[in-house]
Amino acid sequence: MLLEVSKPLVENLLAKQDKDLFTVSDVFDYPLPDAPDANFNLVVCESCGEVVAENKVHLKDGKALCLPCSGYRA
Ligand SMILES: [Zn+2]
């Protein structure tokens, strides 16, 4: 069923000329937005001492814990 829908679309696309699919121009500057700051802060698990990426730390009873020590089961 999916092939019934996609096959005519693909065949239509493949039958087109490059000039109908692409626009070629001179190279131009394109301003990119600033990337968000990467988070490389590390935290030491207060139970086992494992180093954990800050965004993966689990807070439990006021302690910063790694996933296994937090008891969390995905
Ligand atoms: Zn731990």
N, CA, C, O and the ligand as a Tripos MOL2 file, in Angstrom:
@<TRIPOS>MOLECULE
protein
  297   295    75     0     0
PROTEIN
NO_CHARGES

@<TRIPOS>ATOM
      1 N           0.8250   -1.1940    0.0000 N.3       1 MET1
      2 CA          0.0000    0.0000    0.0000 C.3       1 MET1
      3 C           0.8670    1.2550    0.0000 C.2       1 MET1
      4 O           0.6050    2.2070   -0.7360 O.2       1 MET1
      5 N           1.9090    1.2420    0.8400 N.am      2 LEU2
      6 CA          2.8110    2.3800    0.8810 C.3       2 LEU2
      7 C           3.4950    2.5610   -0.4690 C.2       2 LEU2
      8 O           3.6980    3.6890   -0.9170 O.2       2 LEU2
      9 N           3.8490    1.4580   -1.1150 N.am      3 LEU3
     10 CA          4.5090    1.5280   -2.4180 C.3       3 LEU3
     11 C           3.5840    2.1370   -3.4620 C.2       3 LEU3
     12 O           4.0400    2.8420   -4.3630 O.2       3 LEU3
     13 N           2.3060    1.8740   -3.3490 N.am      4 GLU4
     14 CA          1.3280    2.4450   -4.2820 C.3       4 GLU4
     15 C           1.3230    3.9660   -4.2170 C.2       4 GLU4
     16 O           1.1010    4.6500   -5.2160 O.2       4 GLU4
     17 N           1.5700    4.4670   -3.0350 N.am      5 VAL5
     18 CA          1.5780    5.9180   -2.8420 C.3       5 VAL5
     19 C           2.9320    6.5060   -3.2360 C.2       5 VAL5
     20 O           3.0010    7.5260   -3.9210 O.2       5 VAL5
     21 N           4.0040    5.8490   -2.7970 N.am      6 SER6
     22 CA          5.3300    6.4410   -2.9770 C.3       6 SER6
     23 C           5.8920    6.2470   -4.3810 C.2       6 SER6
     24 O           6.6180    7.1120   -4.8710 O.2       6 SER6
     25 N           5.5740    5.1370   -5.0350 N.am      7 LYS7
     26 CA          6.1780    4.8520   -6.3390 C.3       7 LYS7
     27 C           5.8930    5.9460   -7.3810 C.2       7 LYS7
     28 O           6.8290    6.3980   -8.0390 O.2       7 LYS7
     29 N           4.6390    6.3880   -7.5560 N.am      8 PRO8
     30 CA          4.4010    7.4670   -8.5270 C.3       8 PRO8
     31 C           5.1290    8.7550   -8.1590 C.2       8 PRO8
     32 O           5.5730    9.4870   -9.0440 O.2       8 PRO8
     33 N           5.2560    9.0380   -6.8790 N.am      9 LEU9
     34 CA          5.9510   10.2450   -6.4440 C.3       9 LEU9
     35 C           7.4320   10.1660   -6.7980 C.2       9 LEU9
     36 O           8.0150   11.1320   -7.2900 O.2       9 LEU9
     37 N           8.0330    9.0080   -6.5440 N.am     10 VAL10
     38 CA          9.4580    8.8220   -6.8470 C.3      10 VAL10
     39 C           9.6820    8.8620   -8.3490 C.2      10 VAL10
     40 O          10.6260    9.4950   -8.8220 O.2      10 VAL10
     41 N           8.8240    8.1940   -9.0940 N.am     11 GLU11
     42 CA          8.9810    8.1790  -10.5520 C.3      11 GLU11
     43 C           8.8410    9.5870  -11.1290 C.2      11 GLU11
     44 O           9.5660    9.9590  -12.0510 O.2      11 GLU11
     45 N           7.9330   10.3450  -10.5990 N.am     12 ASN12
     46 CA          7.7510   11.7330  -11.0370 C.3      12 ASN12
     47 C           9.0020   12.5540  -10.7610 C.2      12 ASN12
     48 O           9.4360   13.3440  -11.6000 O.2      12 ASN12
     49 N           9.5730   12.3620   -9.5860 N.am     13 LEU13
     50 CA         10.7760   13.1000   -9.2110 C.3      13 LEU13
     51 C          11.9560   12.7090  -10.1000 C.2      13 LEU13
     52 O          12.7080   13.5710  -10.5560 O.2      13 LEU13
     53 N          12.1160   11.4130  -10.3430 N.am     14 LEU14
     54 CA         13.2420   10.9360  -11.1470 C.3      14 LEU14
     55 C          13.1250   11.3740  -12.6070 C.2      14 LEU14
     56 O          14.1350   11.4590  -13.3060 O.2      14 LEU14
     57 N          11.9290   11.6480  -13.0660 N.am     15 ALA15
     58 CA         11.7320   12.0370  -14.4650 C.3      15 ALA15
     59 C          12.0470   13.5140  -14.7020 C.2      15 ALA15
     60 O          12.1430   13.9540  -15.8470 O.2      15 ALA15
     61 N          12.2070   14.2700  -13.6290 N.am     16 LYS16
     62 CA         12.4430   15.7150  -13.7880 C.3      16 LYS16
     63 C          13.8940   15.9930  -14.1810 C.2      16 LYS16
     64 O          14.7990   15.2080  -13.8970 O.2      16 LYS16
     65 N          14.0820   17.1240  -14.8350 N.am     17 GLN17
     66 CA         15.4170   17.5790  -15.2240 C.3      17 GLN17
     67 C          16.0630   18.2700  -14.0200 C.2      17 GLN17
     68 O          15.3770   18.7760  -13.1330 O.2      17 GLN17
     69 N          17.3970   18.2770  -14.0140 N.am     18 ASP18
     70 CA         18.1180   18.9480  -12.9300 C.3      18 ASP18
     71 C          17.6840   20.4100  -12.7940 C.2      18 ASP18
     72 O          17.5350   20.9140  -11.6810 O.2      18 ASP18
     73 N          17.4810   21.0870  -13.9270 N.am     19 LYS19
     74 CA         17.1340   22.5160  -13.8680 C.3      19 LYS19
     75 C          15.7830   22.7400  -13.2030 C.2      19 LYS19
     76 O          15.5070   23.8310  -12.7030 O.2      19 LYS19
     77 N          14.9420   21.7070  -13.1960 N.am     20 ASP20
     78 CA         13.6400   21.8370  -12.5450 C.3      20 ASP20
     79 C          13.7080   21.5100  -11.0440 C.2      20 ASP20
     80 O          12.7960   21.8290  -10.2820 O.2      20 ASP20
     81 N          14.7990   20.8740  -10.6480 N.am     21 LEU21
     82 CA         14.9230   20.4580   -9.2550 C.3      21 LEU21
     83 C          15.8240   21.3770   -8.4330 C.2      21 LEU21
     84 O          15.6310   21.5360   -7.2280 O.2      21 LEU21
     85 N          16.8180   21.9850   -9.1050 N.am     22 PHE22
     86 CA         17.8240   22.7410   -8.3700 C.3      22 PHE22
     87 C          17.9240   24.1560   -8.8920 C.2      22 PHE22
     88 O          17.6770   24.4320  -10.0670 O.2      22 PHE22
     89 N          18.2930   25.0480   -7.9850 N.am     23 THR23
     90 CA         18.6100   26.4160   -8.3550 C.3      23 THR23
     91 C          20.0980   26.6210   -8.1080 C.2      23 THR23
     92 O          20.5730   26.4520   -6.9850 O.2      23 THR23
     93 N          20.8170   26.9770   -9.1320 N.am     24 VAL24
     94 CA         22.2550   27.2130   -9.0020 C.3      24 VAL24
     95 C          22.5010   28.7080   -9.0300 C.2      24 VAL24
     96 O          22.0170   29.4150   -9.9140 O.2      24 VAL24
     97 N          23.2630   29.1810   -8.0480 N.am     25 SER25
     98 CA         23.5470   30.6130   -7.9840 C.3      25 SER25
     99 C          24.9930   30.8070   -7.5810 C.2      25 SER25
    100 O          25.7020   29.8470   -7.2790 O.2      25 SER25
    101 N          25.4230   32.0530   -7.5800 N.am     26 ASP26
    102 CA         26.7400   32.3540   -7.0500 C.3      26 ASP26
    103 C          26.7330   32.0590   -5.5600 C.2      26 ASP26
    104 O          25.6900   32.0480   -4.9070 O.2      26 ASP26
    105 N          27.9410   31.8190   -5.0410 N.am     27 VAL27
    106 CA         28.0690   31.5550   -3.6060 C.3      27 VAL27
    107 C          27.7090   32.8290   -2.8470 C.2      27 VAL27
    108 O          28.1110   33.9280   -3.2300 O.2      27 VAL27
    109 N          26.9580   32.6710   -1.7830 N.am     28 PHE28
    110 CA         26.5710   33.8310   -0.9770 C.3      28 PHE28
    111 C          26.7110   33.4960    0.4950 C.2      28 PHE28
    112 O          26.6950   32.3320    0.8940 O.2      28 PHE28
    113 N          26.8500   34.5520    1.2960 N.am     29 ASP29
    114 CA         26.9350   34.3670    2.7490 C.3      29 ASP29
    115 C          25.5480   34.0980    3.3040 C.2      29 ASP29
    116 O          24.5670   34.7270    2.9090 O.2      29 ASP29
    117 N          25.4920   33.1630    4.2150 N.am     30 TYR30
    118 CA         24.2260   32.8600    4.8710 C.3      30 TYR30
    119 C          24.4730   32.9430    6.3720 C.2      30 TYR30
    120 O          25.2030   32.1220    6.9260 O.2      30 TYR30
    121 N          23.8750   33.9230    7.0290 N.am     31 PRO31
    122 CA         24.1350   34.0610    8.4630 C.3      31 PRO31
    123 C          23.5030   32.9160    9.2510 C.2      31 PRO31
    124 O          22.3030   32.6610    9.1490 O.2      31 PRO31
    125 N          24.3250   32.2400   10.0280 N.am     32 LEU32
    126 CA         23.8240   31.1400   10.8480 C.3      32 LEU32
    127 C          23.5790   31.6310   12.2620 C.2      32 LEU32
    128 O          24.3440   32.4540   12.7640 O.2      32 LEU32
    129 N          22.5400   31.1510   12.9110 N.am     33 PRO33
    130 CA         22.3180   31.5470   14.3040 C.3      33 PRO33
    131 C          23.4150   30.9610   15.1870 C.2      33 PRO33
    132 O          23.9960   29.9210   14.8790 O.2      33 PRO33
    133 N          23.6770   31.6440   16.2770 N.am     34 ASP34
    134 CA         24.6770   31.1400   17.2130 C.3      34 ASP34
    135 C          24.2220   29.7980   17.7720 C.2      34 ASP34
    136 O          23.0550   29.6180   18.1230 O.2      34 ASP34
    137 N          25.1590   28.8630   17.8490 N.am     35 ALA35
    138 CA         24.8380   27.5470   18.4120 C.3      35 ALA35
    139 C          24.7030   27.6910   19.9220 C.2      35 ALA35
    140 O          25.3970   28.5020   20.5350 O.2      35 ALA35
    141 N          23.8150   26.9090   20.5200 N.am     36 PRO36
    142 CA         23.7150   26.9690   21.9850 C.3      36 PRO36
    143 C          25.0060   26.4500   22.6060 C.2      36 PRO36
    144 O          25.7030   25.6170   22.0260 O.2      36 PRO36
    145 N          25.3040   26.9470   23.7740 N.am     37 ASP37
    146 CA         26.5090   26.4920   24.4660 C.3      37 ASP37
    147 C          26.4010   25.0050   24.7730 C.2      37 ASP37
    148 O          25.3580   24.5220   25.2120 O.2      37 ASP37
    149 N          27.4900   24.2910   24.5360 N.am     38 ALA38
    150 CA         27.5160   22.8690   24.8600 C.3      38 ALA38
    151 C          27.6530   22.7130   26.3720 C.2      38 ALA38
    152 O          28.2930   23.5330   27.0320 O.2      38 ALA38
    153 N          27.0570   21.6730   26.9080 N.am     39 ASN39
    154 CA         27.1190   21.4290   28.3460 C.3      39 ASN39
    155 C          28.1270   20.3140   28.6040 C.2      39 ASN39
    156 O          27.8280   19.1310   28.4420 O.2      39 ASN39
    157 N          29.3280   20.7220   29.0110 N.am     40 PHE40
    158 CA         30.3420   19.7140   29.3330 C.3      40 PHE40
    159 C          30.6450   19.7050   30.8200 C.2      40 PHE40
    160 O          31.6790   19.1950   31.2500 O.2      40 PHE40
    161 N          29.7290   20.2770   31.6080 N.am     41 ASN41
    162 CA         29.9560   20.2770   33.0520 C.3      41 ASN41
    163 C          29.7890   18.8650   33.5970 C.2      41 ASN41
    164 O          28.8420   18.1580   33.2500 O.2      41 ASN41
    165 N          30.7080   18.4720   34.4440 N.am     42 LEU42
    166 CA         30.6710   17.1330   35.0180 C.3      42 LEU42
    167 C          30.4200   17.2290   36.5200 C.2      42 LEU42
    168 O          30.8420   18.1770   37.1830 O.2      42 LEU42
    169 N          29.7290   16.2300   37.0270 N.am     43 VAL43
    170 CA         29.3960   16.1670   38.4400 C.3      43 VAL43
    171 C          29.8230   14.7890   38.9400 C.2      43 VAL43
    172 O          29.6970   13.7960   38.2230 O.2      43 VAL43
    173 N          30.3210   14.7330   40.1570 N.am     44 VAL44
    174 CA         30.6980   13.4520   40.7560 C.3      44 VAL44
    175 C          29.5160   12.9380   41.5680 C.2      44 VAL44
    176 O          28.9820   13.6390   42.4280 O.2      44 VAL44
    177 N          29.1200   11.7090   41.2820 N.am     45 CYS45
    178 CA         28.0120   11.0830   42.0230 C.3      45 CYS45
    179 C          28.3650   11.0540   43.5060 C.2      45 CYS45
    180 O          29.4480   10.6100   43.8860 O.2      45 CYS45
    181 N          27.4500   11.5260   44.3300 N.am     46 GLU46
    182 CA         27.7090   11.6020   45.7700 C.3      46 GLU46
    183 C          27.6100   10.2460   46.4590 C.2      46 GLU46
    184 O          27.8630   10.1440   47.6590 O.2      46 GLU46
    185 N          27.2490    9.2120   45.7200 N.am     47 SER47
    186 CA         27.1680    7.8870   46.3180 C.3      47 SER47
    187 C          28.3540    7.0190   45.9220 C.2      47 SER47
    188 O          29.0080    6.4390   46.7890 O.2      47 SER47
    189 N          28.6460    6.9190   44.6090 N.am     48 CYS48
    190 CA         29.6850    5.9910   44.1590 C.3      48 CYS48
    191 C          30.9230    6.6870   43.6030 C.2      48 CYS48
    192 O          31.9460    6.0390   43.3820 O.2      48 CYS48
    193 N          30.8450    7.9950   43.3740 N.am     49 GLY49
    194 CA         32.0060    8.7150   42.8570 C.3      49 GLY49
    195 C          32.1290    8.7010   41.3520 C.2      49 GLY49
    196 O          33.0960    9.2330   40.8070 O.2      49 GLY49
    197 N          31.1770    8.1080   40.6730 N.am     50 GLU50
    198 CA         31.1780    8.0940   39.2030 C.3      50 GLU50
    199 C          31.0080    9.5130   38.6700 C.2      50 GLU50
    200 O          30.2150   10.2990   39.1880 O.2      50 GLU50
    201 N          31.7740    9.8230   37.6200 N.am     51 VAL51
    202 CA         31.6260   11.1300   36.9900 C.3      51 VAL51
    203 C          30.4380   11.0680   36.0310 C.2      51 VAL51
    204 O          30.3280   10.1500   35.2170 O.2      51 VAL51
    205 N          29.5590   12.0500   36.1380 N.am     52 VAL52
    206 CA         28.3170   12.0720   35.3650 C.3      52 VAL52
    207 C          28.1630   13.4330   34.6970 C.2      52 VAL52
    208 O          28.4380   14.4640   35.3120 O.2      52 VAL52
    209 N          27.7290   13.4400   33.4560 N.am     53 ALA53
    210 CA         27.4130   14.7000   32.7880 C.3      53 ALA53
    211 C          26.3030   15.3890   33.5770 C.2      53 ALA53
    212 O          25.3290   14.7610   33.9920 O.2      53 ALA53
    213 N          26.4740   16.6840   33.7720 N.am     54 GLU54
    214 CA         25.5460   17.4330   34.6280 C.3      54 GLU54
    215 C          24.0830   17.2300   34.2280 C.2      54 GLU54
    216 O          23.2070   17.1240   35.0860 O.2      54 GLU54
    217 N          23.8290   17.1770   32.9290 N.am     55 ASN55
    218 CA         22.4340   17.0570   32.4870 C.3      55 ASN55
    219 C          21.8830   15.6380   32.6630 C.2      55 ASN55
    220 O          20.7090   15.3980   32.3780 O.2      55 ASN55
    221 N          22.7140   14.6900   33.1290 N.am     56 LYS56
    222 CA         22.2460   13.3150   33.3760 C.3      56 LYS56
    223 C          22.1650   12.9960   34.8640 C.2      56 LYS56
    224 O          21.8090   11.8830   35.2500 O.2      56 LYS56
    225 N          22.4990   13.9800   35.6940 N.am     57 VAL57
    226 CA         22.4770   13.7640   37.1340 C.3      57 VAL57
    227 C          21.0310   13.6470   37.6180 C.2      57 VAL57
    228 O          20.1440   14.3610   37.1500 O.2      57 VAL57
    229 N          20.8180   12.7490   38.5440 N.am     58 HIS58
    230 CA         19.5020   12.6050   39.1690 C.3      58 HIS58
    231 C          19.6130   13.1330   40.5900 C.2      58 HIS58
    232 O          20.5140   12.7590   41.3400 O.2      58 HIS58
    233 N          18.6980   13.9900   40.9400 N.am     59 LEU59
    234 CA         18.6760   14.5230   42.2900 C.3      59 LEU59
    235 C          17.7000   13.6980   43.1180 C.2      59 LEU59
    236 O          16.5250   13.5600   42.7760 O.2      59 LEU59
    237 N          18.2200   13.1530   44.2180 N.am     60 LYS60
    238 CA         17.3710   12.3250   45.0830 C.3      60 LYS60
    239 C          17.7550   12.6180   46.5300 C.2      60 LYS60
    240 O          18.9220   12.5030   46.9050 O.2      60 LYS60
    241 N          16.7960   12.9860   47.3170 N.am     61 ASP61
    242 CA         17.0140   13.3290   48.7320 C.3      61 ASP61
    243 C          18.1310   14.3580   48.8730 C.2      61 ASP61
    244 O          18.9390   14.2840   49.8000 O.2      61 ASP61
    245 N          18.1720   15.3080   47.9570 N.am     62 GLY62
    246 CA         19.1500   16.3880   48.0300 C.3      62 GLY62
    247 C          20.5400   16.0170   47.5570 C.2      62 GLY62
    248 O          21.4590   16.8320   47.6480 O.2      62 GLY62
    249 N          20.7180   14.7850   47.0470 N.am     63 LYS63
    250 CA         22.0340   14.3610   46.5810 C.3      63 LYS63
    251 C          22.0490   14.2490   45.0630 C.2      63 LYS63
    252 O          21.0610   13.8590   44.4410 O.2      63 LYS63
    253 N          23.1980   14.6020   44.4770 N.am     64 ALA64
    254 CA         23.3970   14.4490   43.0350 C.3      64 ALA64
    255 C          23.9270   13.0470   42.7870 C.2      64 ALA64
    256 O          25.0160   12.6980   43.2420 O.2      64 ALA64
    257 N          23.1550   12.2460   42.0680 N.am     65 LEU65
    258 CA         23.4970   10.8300   41.8920 C.3      65 LEU65
    259 C          23.5470   10.4440   40.4220 C.2      65 LEU65
    260 O          22.8920   11.0590   39.5810 O.2      65 LEU65
    261 N          24.3400    9.4060   40.1240 N.am     66 CYS66
    262 CA         24.3350    8.8300   38.7850 C.3      66 CYS66
    263 C          23.0540    8.0020   38.6350 C.2      66 CYS66
    264 O          22.3460    7.7590   39.6120 O.2      66 CYS66
    265 N          22.7770    7.5870   37.4440 N.am     67 LEU67
    266 CA         21.5300    6.8500   37.1790 C.3      67 LEU67
    267 C          21.3890    5.5910   38.0440 C.2      67 LEU67
    268 O          20.3590    5.4280   38.6990 O.2      67 LEU67
    269 N          22.3990    4.6830   38.0720 N.am     68 PRO68
    270 CA         22.2340    3.4700   38.8850 C.3      68 PRO68
    271 C          22.0240    3.7680   40.3630 C.2      68 PRO68
    272 O          21.1960    3.1290   41.0120 O.2      68 PRO68
    273 N          22.7700    4.7370   40.9040 N.am     69 CYS69
    274 CA         22.6360    5.0400   42.3220 C.3      69 CYS69
    275 C          21.2990    5.6880   42.6620 C.2      69 CYS69
    276 O          20.8350    5.6080   43.8000 O.2      69 CYS69
    277 N          20.6800    6.3320   41.6670 N.am     70 SER70
    278 CA         19.4010    6.9850   41.9110 C.3      70 SER70
    279 C          18.2760    5.9700   42.0450 C.2      70 SER70
    280 O          17.2000    6.2750   42.5590 O.2      70 SER70
    281 N          18.5520    4.7310   41.5620 N.am     71 GLY71
    282 CA         17.5190    3.7030   41.6250 C.3      71 GLY71
    283 C          16.5000    3.8120   40.5110 C.2      71 GLY71
    284 O          15.5520    3.0300   40.4420 O.2      71 GLY71
    285 N          16.7000    4.7860   39.6430 N.am     72 TYR72
    286 CA         15.7430    4.9870   38.5460 C.3      72 TYR72
    287 C          15.8420    3.8560   37.5440 C.2      72 TYR72
    288 O          16.9420    3.4660   37.1510 O.2      72 TYR72
    289 N          14.7330    3.3410   37.1370 N.am     73 ARG73
    290 CA         14.6860    2.2900   36.1070 C.3      73 ARG73
    291 C          13.9450    2.8580   34.9050 C.2      73 ARG73
    292 O          12.7940    3.2840   35.0080 O.2      73 ARG73
    293 N          14.6140    2.8540   33.7860 N.am     74 ALA74
    294 CA         13.9870    3.3810   32.5710 C.3      74 ALA74
    295 C          12.9040    2.4500   32.0740 C.2      74 ALA74
    296 O          12.2650    2.7310   31.0600 O.2      74 ALA74
    297 ZN         26.5810    6.6340   41.5790 Zn       75 ZN75
@<TRIPOS>BOND
     1     1     2 1
     2     2     3 1
     3     3     4 2
     4     3     5 am
     5     5     6 1
     6     6     7 1
     7     7     8 2
     8     7     9 am
     9     9    10 1
    10    10    11 1
    11    11    12 2
    12    11    13 am
    13    13    14 1
    14    14    15 1
    15    15    16 2
    16    15    17 am
    17    17    18 1
    18    18    19 1
    19    19    20 2
    20    19    21 am
    21    21    22 1
    22    22    23 1
    23    23    24 2
    24    23    25 am
    25    25    26 1
    26    26    27 1
    27    27    28 2
    28    27    29 am
    29    29    30 1
    30    30    31 1
    31    31    32 2
    32    31    33 am
    33    33    34 1
    34    34    35 1
    35    35    36 2
    36    35    37 am
    37    37    38 1
    38    38    39 1
    39    39    40 2
    40    39    41 am
    41    41    42 1
    42    42    43 1
    43    43    44 2
    44    43    45 am
    45    45    46 1
    46    46    47 1
    47    47    48 2
    48    47    49 am
    49    49    50 1
    50    50    51 1
    51    51    52 2
    52    51    53 am
    53    53    54 1
    54    54    55 1
    55    55    56 2
    56    55    57 am
    57    57    58 1
    58    58    59 1
    59    59    60 2
    60    59    61 am
    61    61    62 1
    62    62    63 1
    63    63    64 2
    64    63    65 am
    65    65    66 1
    66    66    67 1
    67    67    68 2
    68    67    69 am
    69    69    70 1
    70    70    71 1
    71    71    72 2
    72    71    73 am
    73    73    74 1
    74    74    75 1
    75    75    76 2
    76    75    77 am
    77    77    78 1
    78    78    79 1
    79    79    80 2
    80    79    81 am
    81    81    82 1
    82    82    83 1
    83    83    84 2
    84    83    85 am
    85    85    86 1
    86    86    87 1
    87    87    88 2
    88    87    89 am
    89    89    90 1
    90    90    91 1
    91    91    92 2
    92    91    93 am
    93    93    94 1
    94    94    95 1
    95    95    96 2
    96    95    97 am
    97    97    98 1
    98    98    99 1
    99    99   100 2
   100    99   101 am
   101   101   102 1
   102   102   103 1
   103   103   104 2
   104   103   105 am
   105   105   106 1
   106   106   107 1
   107   107   108 2
   108   107   109 am
   109   109   110 1
   110   110   111 1
   111   111   112 2
   112   111   113 am
   113   113   114 1
   114   114   115 1
   115   115   116 2
   116   115   117 am
   117   117   118 1
   118   118   119 1
   119   119   120 2
   120   119   121 am
   121   121   122 1
   122   122   123 1
   123   123   124 2
   124   123   125 am
   125   125   126 1
   126   126   127 1
   127   127   128 2
   128   127   129 am
   129   129   130 1
   130   130   131 1
   131   131   132 2
   132   131   133 am
   133   133   134 1
   134   134   135 1
   135   135   136 2
   136   135   137 am
   137   137   138 1
   138   138   139 1
   139   139   140 2
   140   139   141 am
   141   141   142 1
   142   142   143 1
   143   143   144 2
   144   143   145 am
   145   145   146 1
   146   146   147 1
   147   147   148 2
   148   147   149 am
   149   149   150 1
   150   150   151 1
   151   151   152 2
   152   151   153 am
   153   153   154 1
   154   154   155 1
   155   155   156 2
   156   155   157 am
   157   157   158 1
   158   158   159 1
   159   159   160 2
   160   159   161 am
   161   161   162 1
   162   162   163 1
   163   163   164 2
   164   163   165 am
   165   165   166 1
   166   166   167 1
   167   167   168 2
   168   167   169 am
   169   169   170 1
   170   170   171 1
   171   171   172 2
   172   171   173 am
   173   173   174 1
   174   174   175 1
   175   175   176 2
   176   175   177 am
   177   177   178 1
   178   178   179 1
   179   179   180 2
   180   179   181 am
   181   181   182 1
   182   182   183 1
   183   183   184 2
   184   183   185 am
   185   185   186 1
   186   186   187 1
   187   187   188 2
   188   187   189 am
   189   189   190 1
   190   190   191 1
   191   191   192 2
   192   191   193 am
   193   193   194 1
   194   194   195 1
   195   195   196 2
   196   195   197 am
   197   197   198 1
   198   198   199 1
   199   199   200 2
   200   199   201 am
   201   201   202 1
   202   202   203 1
   203   203   204 2
   204   203   205 am
   205   205   206 1
   206   206   207 1
   207   207   208 2
   208   207   209 am
   209   209   210 1
   210   210   211 1
   211   211   212 2
   212   211   213 am
   213   213   214 1
   214   214   215 1
   215   215   216 2
   216   215   217 am
   217   217   218 1
   218   218   219 1
   219   219   220 2
   220   219   221 am
   221   221   222 1
   222   222   223 1
   223   223   224 2
   224   223   225 am
   225   225   226 1
   226   226   227 1
   227   227   228 2
   228   227   229 am
   229   229   230 1
   230   230   231 1
   231   231   232 2
   232   231   233 am
   233   233   234 1
   234   234   235 1
   235   235   236 2
   236   235   237 am
   237   237   238 1
   238   238   239 1
   239   239   240 2
   240   239   241 am
   241   241   242 1
   242   242   243 1
   243   243   244 2
   244   243   245 am
   245   245   246 1
   246   246   247 1
   247   247   248 2
   248   247   249 am
   249   249   250 1
   250   250   251 1
   251   251   252 2
   252   251   253 am
   253   253   254 1
   254   254   255 1
   255   255   256 2
   256   255   257 am
   257   257   258 1
   258   258   259 1
   259   259   260 2
   260   259   261 am
   261   261   262 1
   262   262   263 1
   263   263   264 2
   264   263   265 am
   265   265   266 1
   266   266   267 1
   267   267   268 2
   268   267   269 am
   269   269   270 1
   270   270   271 1
   271   271   272 2
   272   271   273 am
   273   273   274 1
   274   274   275 1
   275   275   276 2
   276   275   277 am
   277   277   278 1
   278   278   279 1
   279   279   280 2
   280   279   281 am
   281   281   282 1
   282   282   283 1
   283   283   284 2
   284   283   285 am
   285   285   286 1
   286   286   287 1
   287   287   288 2
   288   287   289 am
   289   289   290 1
   290   290   291 1
   291   291   292 2
   292   291   293 am
   293   293   294 1
   294   294   295 1
   295   295   296 2
@<TRIPOS>SUBSTRUCTURE
     1 MET1         2 RESIDUE 1 A MET
     2 LEU2         6 RESIDUE 1 A LEU
     3 LEU3        10 RESIDUE 1 A LEU
     4 GLU4        14 RESIDUE 1 A GLU
     5 VAL5        18 RESIDUE 1 A VAL
     6 SER6        22 RESIDUE 1 A SER
     7 LYS7        26 RESIDUE 1 A LYS
     8 PRO8        30 RESIDUE 1 A PRO
     9 LEU9        34 RESIDUE 1 A LEU
    10 VAL10       38 RESIDUE 1 A VAL
    11 GLU11       42 RESIDUE 1 A GLU
    12 ASN12       46 RESIDUE 1 A ASN
    13 LEU13       50 RESIDUE 1 A LEU
    14 LEU14       54 RESIDUE 1 A LEU
    15 ALA15       58 RESIDUE 1 A ALA
    16 LYS16       62 RESIDUE 1 A LYS
    17 GLN17       66 RESIDUE 1 A GLN
    18 ASP18       70 RESIDUE 1 A ASP
    19 LYS19       74 RESIDUE 1 A LYS
    20 ASP20       78 RESIDUE 1 A ASP
    21 LEU21       82 RESIDUE 1 A LEU
    22 PHE22       86 RESIDUE 1 A PHE
    23 THR23       90 RESIDUE 1 A THR
    24 VAL24       94 RESIDUE 1 A VAL
    25 SER25       98 RESIDUE 1 A SER
    26 ASP26      102 RESIDUE 1 A ASP
    27 VAL27      106 RESIDUE 1 A VAL
    28 PHE28      110 RESIDUE 1 A PHE
    29 ASP29      114 RESIDUE 1 A ASP
    30 TYR30      118 RESIDUE 1 A TYR
    31 PRO31      122 RESIDUE 1 A PRO
    32 LEU32      126 RESIDUE 1 A LEU
    33 PRO33      130 RESIDUE 1 A PRO
    34 ASP34      134 RESIDUE 1 A ASP
    35 ALA35      138 RESIDUE 1 A ALA
    36 PRO36      142 RESIDUE 1 A PRO
    37 ASP37      146 RESIDUE 1 A ASP
    38 ALA38      150 RESIDUE 1 A ALA
    39 ASN39      154 RESIDUE 1 A ASN
    40 PHE40      158 RESIDUE 1 A PHE
    41 ASN41      162 RESIDUE 1 A ASN
    42 LEU42      166 RESIDUE 1 A LEU
    43 VAL43      170 RESIDUE 1 A VAL
    44 VAL44      174 RESIDUE 1 A VAL
    45 CYS45      178 RESIDUE 1 A CYS
    46 GLU46      182 RESIDUE 1 A GLU
    47 SER47      186 RESIDUE 1 A SER
    48 CYS48      190 RESIDUE 1 A CYS
    49 GLY49      194 RESIDUE 1 A GLY
    50 GLU50      198 RESIDUE 1 A GLU
    51 VAL51      202 RESIDUE 1 A VAL
    52 VAL52      206 RESIDUE 1 A VAL
    53 ALA53      210 RESIDUE 1 A ALA
    54 GLU54      214 RESIDUE 1 A GLU
    55 ASN55      218 RESIDUE 1 A ASN
    56 LYS56      222 RESIDUE 1 A LYS
    57 VAL57      226 RESIDUE 1 A VAL
    58 HIS58      230 RESIDUE 1 A HIS
    59 LEU59      234 RESIDUE 1 A LEU
    60 LYS60      238 RESIDUE 1 A LYS
    61 ASP61      242 RESIDUE 1 A ASP
    62 GLY62      246 RESIDUE 1 A GLY
    63 LYS63      250 RESIDUE 1 A LYS
    64 ALA64      254 RESIDUE 1 A ALA
    65 LEU65      258 RESIDUE 1 A LEU
    66 CYS66      262 RESIDUE 1 A CYS
    67 LEU67      266 RESIDUE 1 A LEU
    68 PRO68      270 RESIDUE 1 A PRO
    69 CYS69      274 RESIDUE 1 A CYS
    70 SER70      278 RESIDUE 1 A SER
    71 GLY71      282 RESIDUE 1 A GLY
    72 TYR72      286 RESIDUE 1 A TYR
    73 ARG73      290 RESIDUE 1 A ARG
    74 ALA74      294 RESIDUE 1 A ALA
    75 ZN75       297 GROUP 0 **** ****
